[in-house]
Amino acid sequence: MAHTAMSGNGTTAGDDPLQTAVWRLRSRACWVDAAALLTPVTPATALQRASLLVERCLYTEAGWEEAEDALRTAEALADSDDERGAAACERGYLAYAATLFGVRDRADEARAALGRAAALIPPGAAARALLDFRRGLIAENLTRSPQSARAAYRRAHAGATAHADPLLLSGTWRHLAGLALREGELAEARHGFAESLRIREELGYLVGTAPALVSLADTETDPEASRLREEARRLLRLLGGVPTWLSRQLAPPAPGAAPA
């Protein structure tokens, strides 16, 4: 199953203390604590708060009502095309997540919301790269169209590069590599997964590092593959079993269970 985080640059020396604190909490799977630092009184803070809580749903498969409430606040405060487009992008992402995890089939809502976002966010804008990426997720995981997904991921990759968004770039590397792996392009897949892991480690994005380790392990042989998976298990324990879907994937088989 393929998942991703929202866009973001991590922290730099020039970041303000609030954004640094939000990033540190977010990267350690403390989305609720990060959201609590943001008072949703402006379109920007309301949208950032909603984005954090939507991301929580993708990693924990929980918190759906809190994300919906925060998103409705962001939608109500949005008063420009850019803000409305960004809110629609989050609406589509939340609907995608609900569909992916079988909470409720909201695939049509996801596509419609991302379509609205595309009409509002101009080509070349920084937010367009994240939108392209999420349209790629829908094409890959809901529509099952790898060709469309690859085209969307490549547009997102170019946009993330142009706008210096390393976290999004780690996502595009990861998903392009996943498509390559399914097509048997092992060297291309290994390179993409390694780049994704490198970026996430450099940013200190702990919650996204375990999935990157496991993906890279899928392109390696033992003992390297086992080492990478064990490091992923260590991070999962550190973060309390988040991402939940990866925790299930790496869980040891039950005693006496038949091999798959």
C-alpha positions in Angstrom: 0.0 0.0 0.0 1.4 3.4 -0.9 1.2 6.4 1.3 2.7 9.8 1.6 3.0 12.8 3.7 2.0 16.4 2.8 4.4 18.8 1.4 7.0 20.7 3.5 10.5 21.9 3.8 11.4 20.8 7.3 13.4 23.2 9.3 16.3 25.6 8.4 18.2 28.2 10.4 15.8 30.8 9.2 12.6 29.2 10.3 10.5 30.9 12.9 10.2 29.2 16.3 6.6 28.2 15.9 7.1 26.5 12.5 10.2 24.7 13.9 8.2 23.4 16.8 5.3 22.3 14.5 7.8 20.5 12.3 9.5 18.7 15.1 6.2 17.5 16.5 4.9 16.5 13.1 8.0 14.6 12.2 7.6 12.5 15.4 4.0 11.6 14.8 2.6 14.1 17.2 0.1 15.7 14.9 -2.4 16.6 17.5 0.2 18.4 19.6 1.5 20.2 16.5 -2.1 21.3 15.5 -2.7 22.6 19.0 0.1 25.2 18.5 -1.8 26.7 15.6 -4.8 28.9 16.2 -7.1 28.7 13.1 -7.9 32.4 12.8 -6.3 33.0 9.4 -6.7 31.0 6.2 -3.0 30.0 6.4 -3.0 28.7 9.9 -6.4 27.0 9.5 -5.2 25.2 6.4 -1.9 24.2 8.0 -3.8 22.8 11.0 -6.2 20.9 8.7 -3.2 19.5 6.7 -1.6 18.2 9.9 -4.8 16.4 11.0 -5.4 15.0 7.5 -1.8 13.6 7.5 -2.5 12.0 10.9 -5.3 10.0 9.2 -2.9 8.7 6.6 -0.5 7.4 9.2 -2.8 6.3 12.0 -6.1 5.5 10.3 -7.7 7.5 13.0 -8.8 11.1 13.8 -11.2 11.4 10.9 -13.8 13.6 12.6 -11.1 16.0 13.9 -9.7 16.3 10.4 -13.1 16.9 8.9 -13.8 19.7 11.5 -10.5 21.4 10.8 -11.0 21.2 7.1 -14.4 22.7 7.3 -12.9 25.6 9.2 -10.1 26.1 6.6 -12.7 26.0 3.8 -14.8 28.6 5.6 -11.9 31.0 6.1 -10.5 30.7 2.6 -11.1 33.9 0.6 -8.8 33.7 -2.4 -8.5 31.2 -5.3 -5.2 30.0 -4.0 -6.6 29.4 -0.5 -9.8 27.7 -1.9 -7.6 25.6 -4.1 -5.4 24.5 -1.3 -8.4 23.6 0.9 -9.9 21.6 -2.0 -6.6 19.7 -2.3 -6.8 18.8 1.3 -10.4 17.8 0.9 -9.5 15.5 -1.9 -6.6 14.0 0.1 -8.8 13.2 3.0 -11.4 11.6 0.8 -8.7 9.6 -0.8 -7.5 8.4 2.5 -10.9 7.3 3.7 -11.4 5.3 0.5 -7.9 3.8 0.7 -8.5 2.5 4.2 -12.0 1.3 3.6 -13.6 3.8 6.0 -16.0 4.9 3.3 -15.9 5.0 -0.5 -15.3 8.6 -1.3 -13.4 8.1 -4.5 -15.7 10.4 -6.5 -15.4 13.1 -3.9 -11.6 12.8 -4.0 -11.5 13.2 -7.8 -14.0 16.1 -7.8 -12.1 18.0 -5.0 -8.8 17.6 -6.8 -10.5 18.7 -10.0 -11.7 21.9 -8.2 -8.2 22.5 -6.9 -6.8 22.1 -10.4 -9.2 24.8 -11.6 -8.1 27.2 -8.9 -4.3 26.6 -8.6 -2.4 28.0 -11.6 0.2 25.9 -13.4 3.6 26.6 -12.1 2.5 27.5 -8.6 4.2 25.8 -5.7 0.9 24.2 -4.6 0.5 22.7 -8.0 3.2 20.1 -7.4 1.4 18.7 -4.3 -1.8 18.6 -6.2 -0.2 16.7 -9.1 1.3 14.3 -6.6 -2.1 13.6 -5.0 -3.7 13.1 -8.4 -1.0 10.5 -9.0 -1.9 8.7 -5.8 -5.5 8.5 -7.0 -4.4 7.2 -10.4 -2.1 4.6 -8.8 -4.2 3.4 -5.9 -7.8 4.0 -6.8 -8.0 4.1 -10.6 -5.2 1.5 -11.0 -3.7 3.5 -13.9 0.1 3.3 -13.5 0.7 5.3 -16.7 -1.4 8.2 -15.5 0.2 8.0 -12.1 3.7 8.1 -13.5 2.9 11.2 -15.6 1.4 13.0 -12.5 4.4 12.0 -10.3 6.8 13.3 -12.9 5.0 16.7 -13.0 5.1 16.7 -9.2 8.7 15.8 -9.2 9.6 18.7 -11.5 7.5 21.1 -9.4 9.0 20.0 -6.1 12.5 20.5 -7.6 11.6 23.9 -9.0 10.1 25.1 -5.7 12.7 23.4 -3.4 10.3 21.2 -1.5 12.4 18.3 -0.4 9.7 16.4 1.6 7.5 16.3 -1.5 10.5 15.3 -3.6 11.1 12.4 -1.2 7.5 11.3 -2.0 7.9 11.6 -5.8 11.1 9.6 -5.7 9.4 6.9 -3.6 6.3 6.5 -5.7 8.2 6.6 -9.1 10.5 4.0 -7.6 7.5 1.9 -6.6 6.2 1.9 -10.1 9.6 1.0 -11.4 9.8 -1.9 -9.0 6.5 -3.3 -10.2 7.8 -3.2 -13.7 10.9 -5.1 -12.8 13.3 -2.1 -13.1 15.3 -3.0 -10.0 18.2 -0.6 -10.3 15.9 2.4 -11.0 13.7 1.4 -8.0 16.7 1.0 -5.7 18.0 4.5 -6.7 14.6 6.2 -6.2 14.0 4.5 -2.8 17.5 5.4 -1.7 17.0 9.0 -2.6 13.7 9.1 -0.8 15.3 7.7 2.4 18.3 10.0 2.2 16.0 13.1 2.0 13.8 12.0 4.9 16.8 11.2 7.1 18.4 14.6 6.3 15.1 16.4 7.2 14.7 14.3 10.4 11.3 13.2 9.2 11.1 10.2 11.5 7.6 9.1 10.8 8.3 8.8 7.1 11.6 7.1 7.5 10.4 3.6 8.4 8.3 3.2 5.2 11.3 4.4 3.2 13.6 1.8 4.9 11.1 -1.0 4.1 10.7 0.1 0.5 14.5 0.1 0.0 14.7 -3.3 1.7 12.4 -4.7 -1.0 15.1 -4.0 -3.6 17.9 -5.6 -1.6 19.0 -9.1 -0.6 20.0 -10.3 2.8 21.7 -9.4 5.0 21.1 -5.8 3.9 17.3 -6.3 3.5 17.0 -7.7 7.0 19.1 -4.9 8.5 16.9 -2.2 6.8 13.7 -3.9 8.0 15.0 -4.2 11.6 15.8 -0.5 11.6 12.3 0.2 10.4 10.9 -2.0 13.3 13.1 0.0 15.7 11.6 3.3 14.5 8.1 1.9 14.6 8.6 1.0 18.3 10.0 4.4 19.0 6.9 6.0 17.4 4.4 3.8 19.1 3.5 1.7 16.1 3.0 4.5 13.6 2.5 4.2 10.6 -0.2 1.6 11.7 -0.3 0.0 8.2 3.4 -0.5 8.2 3.3 -1.9 11.7 0.9 -4.6 10.6 3.1 -5.4 7.5 6.2 -5.9 9.7 4.5 -7.8 12.5 6.0 -11.3 13.0 3.7 -14.1 12.1 1.6 -15.6 14.8 3.0 -18.8 16.4 1.9 -21.8 14.4 0.6 -19.7 11.5 1.0 -21.2 8.1 3.5 -19.4 5.8 1.9 -17.2 3.1 
